[in-house]
Each structure stands twice: as C-alpha cells, then as structure tokens.
Amino acid sequence: MFDIRILRSVGLLLAILSLVLVIGLRTAPDSQGGQEPQTYIVQPGDSLWTIAEQTDDGDPRDAVGRIKELNHLSGSTIQAGQTLLLPAA
C-alpha cells in the first residue's frame, strides 16, 4: 500500500499549491479586456455622475468610482475642458 510519508507529502504539496492559487487570484489586477482607456473632454454642466451615466451601462456609482480611481481624483470636482480617462467598455 502507500507509505504514510508519501501521502503526507502529497497533501502538503496540494495545500501549498492551493494557497498559491488563492493568493494569486486575490492579487491579480482586474482585466479590462486589454482595451485602452478612452479620453473624454469635460463639457460645461458635466459631472462625474452624468459622464458615468452616458458612458457606462452599469451602476453609475460603480462607474464614478472607476473614473475617480483611473484619474487619481480624491473628490468629485471636475472642470469644463478637463481631460478625463474613462475605463474601457
């Protein structure tokens, strides 16, 4: 039959591989489908909310967060003429 030391070694190896897989999946960056972000010139009257509604099919709250993160914005203030990067669709 099998030697208990071999079974323990295989179990330990499987545990380590599982841990590496879980850590790799949790730290992998989100994929944007390999597409480059789009640029958008802020128009008078625009807000992050209206831009998110116009350019993203999902929840505008999530889209605003992605726009802020991509453009390193700490607040929601934007100016007409400002160039923003928009996440790839």
Buried (B, 14 or more C-beta within 10 A) or exposed (E): EEEEEEEEEEEEEEEEEEEEEEEEEEEEEEEEEEEEBEEBEBEEEBEBBEBBEEBBEEEBEEBBBBBBEBBEBEEEEBEEEBEBBBBEE
